[in-house]
Amino acid sequence: MGGVSYLLDVVISHPIAERCGNSLTVKSAGSAAAAAHQRKLTDYSKHFDIPVGLLVPFSFETSGYADDNTIKFLKRFVKWGMSTGTATEPVWNLQTRTEYARRMHVARTTISIAIARTIANTLLHGAKSLTLTGTPAQR
């Protein structure tokens, strides 16, 4: 985007308070995604020297909510894709505002479908990858 390479790391979290270590995650939409976003930034900074802002944890919850930073990046990316020349934003008028809204809707819908498919595939095929232990009577 604009000659700058970004590292996108997709993380899909489930808003369970015990997993996130934050009791607000169940009560506040997007809190689990925000916690996962912060964990990714912390983990990467421990192991890699990535300039600030170039790592973008694309963080969503299984319910479809996203971290605010993920939405900000998505908006910036869509605006940049609609701009011309070296501009970072398009020339705003009724037509570009309508097109911007359409592209944001398509992006959010596509992401929501991808999350739903991932969850469905995990539920359908996840059990096949688990190893059963013990005898049938113990299971």
Secondary structure as UniProt FT lines:
FT   TURN            2..3
FT   STRAND          7..13
FT   HELIX           17..20
FT   HELIX           24..27
FT   TURN            29..30
FT   HELIX           31..47
FT   TURN            52..53
FT   STRAND          55..61
FT   TURN            62..63
FT   HELIX           68..82
FT   TURN            85..86
FT   HELIX           94..129
FT   TURN            136..138
//
